[in-house]
Amino acid sequence: MPISAECHSDDRIVEAEFDAEPWFAQASDVDICKLAACGWGGDYPADETAIFMADINEDVKRVFTYLELVAHKKNHPGFECHVDPQSASAWVLKHRQHLIPTIQRTD
């Protein structure tokens, strides 16, 4: 079951859309709840999703390659990652139903 997600450099020079399901499949219940608690993106739990996916997805890897190339510049950009709340919640409902009450409290 695909989980839509995207990450981008803060300057939006490099962007990637990807399926975050591999991250969810290996994530702990606590990690999924932290991701839900931050609104499914724009914070450290979502960053961890993108970092994990960089080893699996070439488009996500490209974002991090770009960041490495500009890291020496003054005011170099960082990155953000956002996971689609609907597809993430649908995955949780199917695979980790016991987390639904916790995730609903964070929405």
N, C-alpha and C positions, 0 to 999 in steps of 0.2 A: 504494500500500500504506500504509494509515494507521499512524501511530505514536502511540499513546496517551501523553498527557502532561497534567500539571496544574501550575498555579501558584496561589499564594495569598499574601495579605498575612500577615505574621507573627501578627497578631491574629485571622486567619481571618474577618475581616468580609467580605472579598471573595475568592472562589475562582473558578477557571476551569479547565475541562477542554477540551483542544484536540488537534488532530492536528498533530504536530510535523514531518510529512513535508516541508513546504516548507522548513523550516530545514535538514533533512538534505540535501535536494536541492542546496542552494547551499553547504553547509558544506565546508570543506576536509577532507582526510583527517586532518590534525593536529587540527582542531577536534573531529571525531567521536571520535578517540582520547582527547582530553582529557576529553570528556564521559563516555566509558566508564570512564576512569581514576578519576573522582570518584564512581563508583558510580551514574552516570546521574542524579544530582540532588543538591540541597542545597549546591552550591558554584558558584563563578564560571562554569565552562563551561555549567552548566545555566541560570544567570541569563541568559547571552547568548542562549540559545534563546528564553526568554520575551520578552526585549527585542526580538528580531527579529520574533517572532510578534505583538507588539502592533501592528505596522503592518498586519497581515493579518487578525487575529482580533479581533472586537469584544469578546468576553468577556475576553480577555487585556488588551486596551486598558483595559477597565474597572478591572482591578486597578491599573494604573499611574495612571489618573485618580484613583482613591481615594488612592493614596500621595501624589500631588501635593497633594490637598486637605488631608491631615493632616500634611504635611511641616513645618509651622510649630509643631506641638505638641511639647512636651518628651517625650522617649522615643518619638518617632513610630516606627511599625513599618516594617520592611523587607519583603522578600518571599522566597519560595523557589519553586523549580521542580523538578519530578521527571519524568523520562521513563521510561516502562515499559521495563524491560530486555529483555523477551521480544520485544515488537514492534520495538524498536530493533535488536536483534540480527538479527531476521528480515529487516529492511530492509537491513541491512549485508550479510547473506549474499546477498541478491538483487542489490544494486546496487554494492557495494564489497567483493566477496568477498576481495580481497587484504588487507583489514584484519582479517579474522577471527582470524588468529594473535595479532595485537597486542591485540585486544579480549579474547580469551580469557585472555590473561595478566593482564588487569586485573580480571577477575571473581573 
